[in-house]
């Protein structure tokens, strides 16, 4: 792991794939959502009509995006 060896071509390829700007931006946005957003228990403690509409809309959007994908391994995963 910390040996003084040469870097292989495959490790450079993986580094080139992982450190693309898109993935770095998605990771930064995900970090902000995870650490700065209110917890779901606190947010849903008082469920108003507006919160119910937002939650239902996000759920339907997630279902639409799930069905529009050409391949999704989650659908074929056996529990």
C-alpha positions in Angstrom: 0.0 0.0 0.0 2.8 2.4 0.9 5.6 0.6 -0.9 7.9 2.6 -3.2 6.7 1.0 -6.4 5.6 2.4 -9.7 2.1 3.4 -10.4 0.3 1.0 -12.7 -1.7 2.1 -15.7 -4.9 0.8 -14.3 -4.7 2.9 -11.1 -4.2 6.0 -13.3 -7.3 5.0 -15.3 -9.3 4.6 -12.2 -8.1 7.9 -10.8 -9.0 9.6 -14.1 -12.5 8.1 -13.9 -13.2 8.9 -10.3 -11.8 12.5 -10.2 -14.0 13.9 -13.1 -15.6 17.3 -12.3 -19.1 15.8 -12.5 -18.4 13.2 -9.8 -16.7 15.8 -7.6 -19.7 18.2 -7.9 -22.2 15.4 -7.2 -20.1 14.4 -4.1 -20.0 18.0 -2.9 -23.8 18.5 -3.3 -24.5 15.1 -1.7 -22.3 16.1 1.3 -24.2 19.4 1.7 -27.6 17.6 1.5 -26.5 15.0 4.0 -24.9 17.3 6.6 -26.9 20.5 6.2 -30.4 19.4 5.5 -32.8 18.8 8.4 -33.3 15.2 9.5 -36.3 13.5 8.1 -37.7 12.8 11.5 -37.6 16.5 12.4 -39.0 17.5 9.0 -41.9 15.1 9.1 -42.9 15.5 12.7 -45.6 18.0 11.6 -46.8 16.9 8.3 -48.6 19.7 6.6 -50.4 19.7 3.2 -47.4 21.4 1.6 -44.9 18.8 2.9 -47.2 16.0 1.8 -47.4 17.4 -1.7 -43.6 17.8 -1.8 -43.0 14.3 -0.6 -45.6 12.7 -3.0 -44.1 14.7 -5.9 -40.6 13.5 -5.1 -41.8 9.9 -4.8 -43.5 10.1 -8.2 -40.4 11.6 -9.7 -38.3 8.8 -8.3 -40.7 6.2 -9.8 -40.6 7.9 -13.2 -36.8 8.1 -13.2 -36.6 4.4 -12.1 -38.8 3.3 -15.0 -37.1 5.4 -17.6 -33.7 3.8 -17.0 -32.8 1.1 -19.6 -31.1 -1.1 -17.0 -31.4 -0.9 -13.3 -29.8 -3.7 -11.2 -31.9 -2.8 -8.2 -35.0 -4.2 -10.0 -33.3 -7.6 -10.6 -31.7 -7.8 -7.2 -32.9 -10.8 -5.1 -33.1 -10.1 -1.4 
